[in-house]
Amino acid sequence: MSTPIPRPGAHLPGPLQSVDPEKIHSEVDGLLSRLATVEPDPGDEHGIGVIPRKAHILEKAHDVLVEALAAVDKI
């Protein structure tokens, strides 16, 4: 008698997804390219206001990568 071994990601909700590396790459590249366009507000003397906006963009890129890894685990 053998016990079935659970597949990685089988516990994650949702349908199985396919993973398109080119799509993931282009999404992350698109987000990262936006980092260079973040400009400080005119009244922001030291440019500190750009940090939260850049952090938000980096979080989005991180989310794309995490979702891709979760999808790969389900395959």
Biopython code that builds the backbone (N, CA, C, O; Angstrom):
import numpy as np
from Bio.PDB.StructureBuilder import StructureBuilder

atoms = [
    (1, "MET", "N", (0.826, -1.183, 0.000)),
    (1, "MET", "CA", (0.000, 0.000, 0.000)),
    (1, "MET", "C", (0.865, 1.239, 0.000)),
    (1, "MET", "O", (1.695, 1.434, 0.888)),
    (2, "SER", "N", (0.674, 2.046, -0.967)),
    (2, "SER", "CA", (1.436, 3.279, -1.015)),
    (2, "SER", "C", (0.497, 4.468, -0.825)),
    (2, "SER", "O", (-0.628, 4.480, -1.324)),
    (3, "THR", "N", (0.970, 5.434, -0.115)),
    (3, "THR", "CA", (0.205, 6.654, 0.132)),
    (3, "THR", "C", (0.506, 7.639, -0.990)),
    (3, "THR", "O", (1.671, 7.857, -1.325)),
    (4, "PRO", "N", (-0.544, 8.245, -1.579)),
    (4, "PRO", "CA", (-0.272, 9.214, -2.647)),
    (4, "PRO", "C", (0.481, 10.422, -2.104)),
    (4, "PRO", "O", (0.226, 10.892, -0.996)),
    (5, "ILE", "N", (1.385, 10.894, -2.888)),
    (5, "ILE", "CA", (2.181, 12.064, -2.515)),
    (5, "ILE", "C", (1.512, 13.292, -3.108)),
    (5, "ILE", "O", (1.274, 13.346, -4.315)),
    (6, "PRO", "N", (1.203, 14.288, -2.265)),
    (6, "PRO", "CA", (0.557, 15.491, -2.805)),
    (6, "PRO", "C", (1.489, 16.256, -3.730)),
    (6, "PRO", "O", (2.695, 16.343, -3.500)),
    (7, "ARG", "N", (0.903, 16.802, -4.769)),
    (7, "ARG", "CA", (1.691, 17.600, -5.712)),
    (7, "ARG", "C", (1.844, 19.009, -5.168)),
    (7, "ARG", "O", (0.930, 19.530, -4.530)),
    (8, "PRO", "N", (3.003, 19.639, -5.416)),
    (8, "PRO", "CA", (3.204, 21.019, -4.961)),
    (8, "PRO", "C", (2.147, 21.938, -5.549)),
    (8, "PRO", "O", (1.852, 21.887, -6.744)),
    (9, "GLY", "N", (1.587, 22.772, -4.699)),
    (9, "GLY", "CA", (0.603, 23.734, -5.147)),
    (9, "GLY", "C", (-0.807, 23.201, -5.265)),
    (9, "GLY", "O", (-1.730, 23.960, -5.562)),
    (10, "ALA", "N", (-0.997, 21.894, -5.035)),
    (10, "ALA", "CA", (-2.329, 21.309, -5.167)),
    (10, "ALA", "C", (-3.296, 21.884, -4.138)),
    (10, "ALA", "O", (-4.510, 21.851, -4.339)),
    (11, "HIS", "N", (-2.773, 22.398, -3.060)),
    (11, "HIS", "CA", (-3.610, 22.972, -2.004)),
    (11, "HIS", "C", (-4.070, 24.395, -2.320)),
    (11, "HIS", "O", (-4.938, 24.930, -1.630)),
    (12, "LEU", "N", (-3.503, 25.004, -3.343)),
    (12, "LEU", "CA", (-3.834, 26.388, -3.677)),
    (12, "LEU", "C", (-5.182, 26.446, -4.395)),
    (12, "LEU", "O", (-5.473, 25.592, -5.233)),
    (13, "PRO", "N", (-6.006, 27.444, -4.074)),
    (13, "PRO", "CA", (-7.317, 27.552, -4.709)),
    (13, "PRO", "C", (-7.218, 27.956, -6.172)),
    (13, "PRO", "O", (-6.215, 28.515, -6.616)),
    (14, "GLY", "N", (-8.264, 27.666, -6.895)),
    (14, "GLY", "CA", (-8.353, 28.109, -8.279)),
    (14, "GLY", "C", (-7.993, 27.019, -9.266)),
    (14, "GLY", "O", (-7.418, 25.993, -8.902)),
    (15, "PRO", "N", (-8.342, 27.257, -10.521)),
    (15, "PRO", "CA", (-8.045, 26.265, -11.564)),
    (15, "PRO", "C", (-6.557, 26.243, -11.902)),
    (15, "PRO", "O", (-5.819, 27.185, -11.615)),
    (16, "LEU", "N", (-6.146, 25.150, -12.513)),
    (16, "LEU", "CA", (-4.757, 25.070, -12.970)),
    (16, "LEU", "C", (-4.522, 26.131, -14.030)),
    (16, "LEU", "O", (-5.380, 26.377, -14.879)),
    (17, "GLN", "N", (-3.376, 26.746, -13.976)),
    (17, "GLN", "CA", (-3.049, 27.801, -14.919)),
    (17, "GLN", "C", (-1.842, 27.374, -15.743)),
    (17, "GLN", "O", (-1.009, 26.581, -15.302)),
    (18, "SER", "N", (-1.775, 27.917, -16.937)),
    (18, "SER", "CA", (-0.568, 27.711, -17.728)),
    (18, "SER", "C", (0.358, 28.893, -17.452)),
    (18, "SER", "O", (-0.087, 29.968, -17.052)),
    (19, "VAL", "N", (1.620, 28.678, -17.667)),
    (19, "VAL", "CA", (2.598, 29.727, -17.402)),
    (19, "VAL", "C", (3.294, 30.078, -18.708)),
    (19, "VAL", "O", (3.883, 29.220, -19.366)),
    (20, "ASP", "N", (3.216, 31.341, -19.067)),
    (20, "ASP", "CA", (3.873, 31.835, -20.275)),
    (20, "ASP", "C", (5.040, 32.725, -19.836)),
    (20, "ASP", "O", (4.832, 33.877, -19.457)),
    (21, "PRO", "N", (6.264, 32.193, -19.885)),
    (21, "PRO", "CA", (7.416, 32.971, -19.423)),
    (21, "PRO", "C", (7.566, 34.314, -20.133)),
    (21, "PRO", "O", (7.966, 35.299, -19.512)),
    (22, "GLU", "N", (7.256, 34.362, -21.402)),
    (22, "GLU", "CA", (7.385, 35.623, -22.149)),
    (22, "GLU", "C", (6.407, 36.668, -21.621)),
    (22, "GLU", "O", (6.750, 37.846, -21.513)),
    (23, "LYS", "N", (5.195, 36.239, -21.296)),
    (23, "LYS", "CA", (4.194, 37.172, -20.759)),
    (23, "LYS", "C", (4.645, 37.703, -19.401)),
    (23, "LYS", "O", (4.549, 38.900, -19.130)),
    (24, "ILE", "N", (5.131, 36.817, -18.562)),
    (24, "ILE", "CA", (5.604, 37.218, -17.235)),
    (24, "ILE", "C", (6.780, 38.182, -17.375)),
    (24, "ILE", "O", (6.838, 39.210, -16.700)),
    (25, "HIS", "N", (7.702, 37.840, -18.246)),
    (25, "HIS", "CA", (8.883, 38.678, -18.472)),
    (25, "HIS", "C", (8.470, 40.067, -18.943)),
    (25, "HIS", "O", (9.002, 41.069, -18.466)),
    (26, "SER", "N", (7.525, 40.131, -19.878)),
    (26, "SER", "CA", (7.118, 41.437, -20.401)),
    (26, "SER", "C", (6.354, 42.242, -19.350)),
    (26, "SER", "O", (6.500, 43.463, -19.284)),
    (27, "GLU", "N", (5.536, 41.571, -18.522)),
    (27, "GLU", "CA", (4.823, 42.291, -17.463)),
    (27, "GLU", "C", (5.804, 42.906, -16.463)),
    (27, "GLU", "O", (5.680, 44.074, -16.094)),
    (28, "VAL", "N", (6.778, 42.105, -16.032)),
    (28, "VAL", "CA", (7.758, 42.590, -15.060)),
    (28, "VAL", "C", (8.610, 43.685, -15.677)),
    (28, "VAL", "O", (8.867, 44.702, -15.032)),
    (29, "ASP", "N", (9.053, 43.494, -16.919)),
    (29, "ASP", "CA", (9.842, 44.528, -17.592)),
    (29, "ASP", "C", (9.054, 45.828, -17.720)),
    (29, "ASP", "O", (9.600, 46.913, -17.517)),
    (30, "GLY", "N", (7.765, 45.716, -18.059)),
    (30, "GLY", "CA", (6.935, 46.905, -18.180)),
    (30, "GLY", "C", (6.820, 47.650, -16.859)),
    (30, "GLY", "O", (6.888, 48.878, -16.816)),
    (31, "LEU", "N", (6.644, 46.893, -15.786)),
    (31, "LEU", "CA", (6.558, 47.534, -14.471)),
    (31, "LEU", "C", (7.887, 48.180, -14.088)),
    (31, "LEU", "O", (7.917, 49.316, -13.616)),
    (32, "LEU", "N", (8.978, 47.457, -14.292)),
    (32, "LEU", "CA", (10.287, 47.993, -13.911)),
    (32, "LEU", "C", (10.673, 49.212, -14.748)),
    (32, "LEU", "O", (11.370, 50.104, -14.264)),
    (33, "SER", "N", (10.224, 49.249, -15.990)),
    (33, "SER", "CA", (10.541, 50.411, -16.829)),
    (33, "SER", "C", (9.824, 51.668, -16.318)),
    (33, "SER", "O", (10.267, 52.788, -16.573)),
    (34, "ARG", "N", (8.725, 51.476, -15.603)),
    (34, "ARG", "CA", (7.999, 52.618, -15.035)),
    (34, "ARG", "C", (8.769, 53.271, -13.893)),
    (34, "ARG", "O", (8.512, 54.428, -13.559)),
    (35, "LEU", "N", (9.701, 52.551, -13.296)),
    (35, "LEU", "CA", (10.466, 53.113, -12.178)),
    (35, "LEU", "C", (11.224, 54.376, -12.594)),
    (35, "LEU", "O", (11.307, 55.340, -11.833)),
    (36, "ALA", "N", (11.770, 54.358, -13.799)),
    (36, "ALA", "CA", (12.566, 55.490, -14.269)),
    (36, "ALA", "C", (11.716, 56.722, -14.544)),
    (36, "ALA", "O", (12.236, 57.837, -14.596)),
    (37, "THR", "N", (10.412, 56.528, -14.719)),
    (37, "THR", "CA", (9.545, 57.662, -15.057)),
    (37, "THR", "C", (8.939, 58.334, -13.823)),
    (37, "THR", "O", (8.263, 59.356, -13.943)),
    (38, "VAL", "N", (9.178, 57.769, -12.650)),
    (38, "VAL", "CA", (8.624, 58.368, -11.429)),
    (38, "VAL", "C", (9.432, 59.613, -11.093)),
    (38, "VAL", "O", (10.637, 59.547, -10.847)),
    (39, "GLU", "N", (8.753, 60.732, -11.089)),
    (39, "GLU", "CA", (9.394, 62.031, -10.829)),
    (39, "GLU", "C", (8.922, 62.573, -9.487)),
    (39, "GLU", "O", (7.780, 62.335, -9.094)),
    (40, "PRO", "N", (9.777, 63.291, -8.783)),
    (40, "PRO", "CA", (9.331, 63.914, -7.535)),
    (40, "PRO", "C", (8.340, 65.041, -7.820)),
    (40, "PRO", "O", (8.386, 65.679, -8.872)),
    (41, "ASP", "N", (7.454, 65.268, -6.872)),
    (41, "ASP", "CA", (6.519, 66.389, -6.998)),
    (41, "ASP", "C", (7.303, 67.695, -6.925)),
    (41, "ASP", "O", (8.370, 67.742, -6.313)),
    (42, "PRO", "N", (6.789, 68.747, -7.538)),
    (42, "PRO", "CA", (7.520, 70.028, -7.532)),
    (42, "PRO", "C", (7.854, 70.535, -6.132)),
    (42, "PRO", "O", (8.904, 71.148, -5.940)),
    (43, "GLY", "N", (6.997, 70.298, -5.163)),
    (43, "GLY", "CA", (7.248, 70.790, -3.815)),
    (43, "GLY", "C", (8.089, 69.844, -2.968)),
    (43, "GLY", "O", (8.392, 70.139, -1.812)),
    (44, "ASP", "N", (8.463, 68.711, -3.546)),
    (44, "ASP", "CA", (9.232, 67.706, -2.805)),
    (44, "ASP", "C", (10.721, 67.997, -2.990)),
    (44, "ASP", "O", (11.352, 67.519, -3.933)),
    (45, "GLU", "N", (11.258, 68.777, -2.084)),
    (45, "GLU", "CA", (12.634, 69.275, -2.208)),
    (45, "GLU", "C", (13.679, 68.157, -2.283)),
    (45, "GLU", "O", (14.655, 68.264, -3.024)),
    (46, "HIS", "N", (13.469, 67.091, -1.517)),
    (46, "HIS", "CA", (14.476, 66.026, -1.453)),
    (46, "HIS", "C", (14.083, 64.773, -2.242)),
    (46, "HIS", "O", (14.845, 63.807, -2.280)),
    (47, "GLY", "N", (12.929, 64.779, -2.858)),
    (47, "GLY", "CA", (12.508, 63.637, -3.662)),
    (47, "GLY", "C", (12.049, 62.439, -2.857)),
    (47, "GLY", "O", (12.006, 61.320, -3.368)),
    (48, "ILE", "N", (11.706, 62.668, -1.603)),
    (48, "ILE", "CA", (11.313, 61.554, -0.735)),
    (48, "ILE", "C", (9.980, 60.956, -1.180)),
    (48, "ILE", "O", (9.735, 59.774, -0.939)),
    (49, "GLY", "N", (9.132, 61.721, -1.809)),
    (49, "GLY", "CA", (7.816, 61.238, -2.233)),
    (49, "GLY", "C", (7.861, 60.153, -3.289)),
    (49, "GLY", "O", (6.876, 59.439, -3.480)),
    (50, "VAL", "N", (8.978, 60.015, -3.976)),
    (50, "VAL", "CA", (9.053, 58.986, -5.020)),
    (50, "VAL", "C", (9.201, 57.586, -4.419)),
    (50, "VAL", "O", (8.874, 56.598, -5.076)),
    (51, "ILE", "N", (9.683, 57.491, -3.194)),
    (51, "ILE", "CA", (9.938, 56.179, -2.594)),
    (51, "ILE", "C", (8.656, 55.347, -2.490)),
    (51, "ILE", "O", (8.664, 54.192, -2.915)),
    (52, "PRO", "N", (7.558, 55.878, -1.946)),
    (52, "PRO", "CA", (6.340, 55.064, -1.882)),
    (52, "PRO", "C", (5.797, 54.675, -3.255)),
    (52, "PRO", "O", (5.272, 53.575, -3.426)),
    (53, "ARG", "N", (5.920, 55.573, -4.230)),
    (53, "ARG", "CA", (5.426, 55.247, -5.576)),
    (53, "ARG", "C", (6.280, 54.164, -6.219)),
    (53, "ARG", "O", (5.749, 53.265, -6.871)),
    (54, "LYS", "N", (7.589, 54.239, -6.047)),
    (54, "LYS", "CA", (8.459, 53.188, -6.586)),
    (54, "LYS", "C", (8.238, 51.872, -5.844)),
    (54, "LYS", "O", (8.273, 50.802, -6.452)),
    (55, "ALA", "N", (8.012, 51.949, -4.546)),
    (55, "ALA", "CA", (7.746, 50.740, -3.768)),
    (55, "ALA", "C", (6.474, 50.059, -4.258)),
    (55, "ALA", "O", (6.412, 48.832, -4.322)),
    (56, "HIS", "N", (5.468, 50.845, -4.602)),
    (56, "HIS", "CA", (4.214, 50.282, -5.110)),
    (56, "HIS", "C", (4.445, 49.538, -6.432)),
    (56, "HIS", "O", (3.902, 48.453, -6.639)),
    (57, "ILE", "N", (5.231, 50.110, -7.302)),
    (57, "ILE", "CA", (5.544, 49.461, -8.579)),
    (57, "ILE", "C", (6.313, 48.167, -8.341)),
    (57, "ILE", "O", (6.029, 47.152, -8.977)),
    (58, "LEU", "N", (7.279, 48.194, -7.437)),
    (58, "LEU", "CA", (8.047, 46.992, -7.123)),
    (58, "LEU", "C", (7.163, 45.914, -6.497)),
    (58, "LEU", "O", (7.356, 44.725, -6.754)),
    (59, "GLU", "N", (6.203, 46.321, -5.685)),
    (59, "GLU", "CA", (5.259, 45.349, -5.104)),
    (59, "GLU", "C", (4.431, 44.682, -6.191)),
    (59, "GLU", "O", (4.179, 43.478, -6.132)),
    (60, "LYS", "N", (4.006, 45.458, -7.184)),
    (60, "LYS", "CA", (3.247, 44.877, -8.293)),
    (60, "LYS", "C", (4.098, 43.850, -9.055)),
    (60, "LYS", "O", (3.613, 42.771, -9.394)),
    (61, "ALA", "N", (5.351, 44.185, -9.319)),
    (61, "ALA", "CA", (6.241, 43.253, -10.014)),
    (61, "ALA", "C", (6.435, 41.996, -9.171)),
    (61, "ALA", "O", (6.451, 40.885, -9.701)),
    (62, "HIS", "N", (6.581, 42.171, -7.876)),
    (62, "HIS", "CA", (6.722, 41.030, -6.971)),
    (62, "HIS", "C", (5.474, 40.150, -7.027)),
    (62, "HIS", "O", (5.580, 38.924, -7.054)),
    (63, "ASP", "N", (4.292, 40.769, -7.043)),
    (63, "ASP", "CA", (3.045, 40.009, -7.115)),
    (63, "ASP", "C", (2.964, 39.183, -8.400)),
    (63, "ASP", "O", (2.512, 38.038, -8.378)),
    (64, "VAL", "N", (3.398, 39.758, -9.502)),
    (64, "VAL", "CA", (3.401, 39.025, -10.781)),
    (64, "VAL", "C", (4.284, 37.790, -10.660)),
    (64, "VAL", "O", (3.903, 36.707, -11.102)),
    (65, "LEU", "N", (5.468, 37.948, -10.059)),
    (65, "LEU", "CA", (6.381, 36.822, -9.925)),
    (65, "LEU", "C", (5.843, 35.771, -8.954)),
    (65, "LEU", "O", (5.986, 34.573, -9.198)),
    (66, "VAL", "N", (5.232, 36.206, -7.865)),
    (66, "VAL", "CA", (4.668, 35.263, -6.902)),
    (66, "VAL", "C", (3.535, 34.461, -7.538)),
    (66, "VAL", "O", (3.447, 33.248, -7.347)),
    (67, "GLU", "N", (2.674, 35.133, -8.290)),
    (67, "GLU", "CA", (1.582, 34.443, -8.982)),
    (67, "GLU", "C", (2.126, 33.436, -9.993)),
    (67, "GLU", "O", (1.575, 32.345, -10.145)),
    (68, "ALA", "N", (3.198, 33.799, -10.679)),
    (68, "ALA", "CA", (3.800, 32.875, -11.640)),
    (68, "ALA", "C", (4.366, 31.649, -10.932)),
    (68, "ALA", "O", (4.207, 30.527, -11.411)),
    (69, "LEU", "N", (5.018, 31.856, -9.803)),
    (69, "LEU", "CA", (5.559, 30.721, -9.055)),
    (69, "LEU", "C", (4.444, 29.838, -8.524)),
    (69, "LEU", "O", (4.568, 28.613, -8.542)),
    (70, "ALA", "N", (3.368, 30.429, -8.055)),
    (70, "ALA", "CA", (2.235, 29.639, -7.568)),
    (70, "ALA", "C", (1.621, 28.820, -8.709)),
    (70, "ALA", "O", (1.225, 27.671, -8.513)),
    (71, "ALA", "N", (1.546, 29.421, -9.896)),
    (71, "ALA", "CA", (1.002, 28.705, -11.054)),
    (71, "ALA", "C", (1.905, 27.541, -11.443)),
    (71, "ALA", "O", (1.420, 26.470, -11.810)),
    (72, "VAL", "N", (3.214, 27.746, -11.364)),
    (72, "VAL", "CA", (4.154, 26.673, -11.700)),
    (72, "VAL", "C", (4.017, 25.543, -10.694)),
    (72, "VAL", "O", (4.104, 24.373, -11.066)),
    (73, "ASP", "N", (3.805, 25.874, -9.424)),
    (73, "ASP", "CA", (3.627, 24.850, -8.401)),
    (73, "ASP", "C", (2.404, 24.001, -8.656)),
    (73, "ASP", "O", (2.373, 22.828, -8.283)),
    (74, "LYS", "N", (1.381, 24.586, -9.295)),
    (74, "LYS", "CA", (0.150, 23.846, -9.552)),
    (74, "LYS", "C", (0.277, 22.899, -10.738)),
    (74, "LYS", "O", (-0.507, 21.958, -10.860)),
    (75, "ILE", "N", (1.225, 23.126, -11.589)),
    (75, "ILE", "CA", (1.350, 22.324, -12.815)),
    (75, "ILE", "C", (1.881, 20.952, -12.485)),
    (75, "ILE", "O", (2.058, 20.127, -13.382)),
]
sb = StructureBuilder()
sb.init_structure("model")
sb.init_model(0)
sb.init_chain("A")
sb.init_seg("    ")
for serial, (resi, resn, name, xyz) in enumerate(atoms, 1):
    if name == "N":
        sb.init_residue(resn, " ", resi, " ")
    sb.init_atom(name, np.array(xyz, "f"), 0.0, 1.0, " ", f" {name:<3s}", serial, name[0])
structure = sb.get_structure()
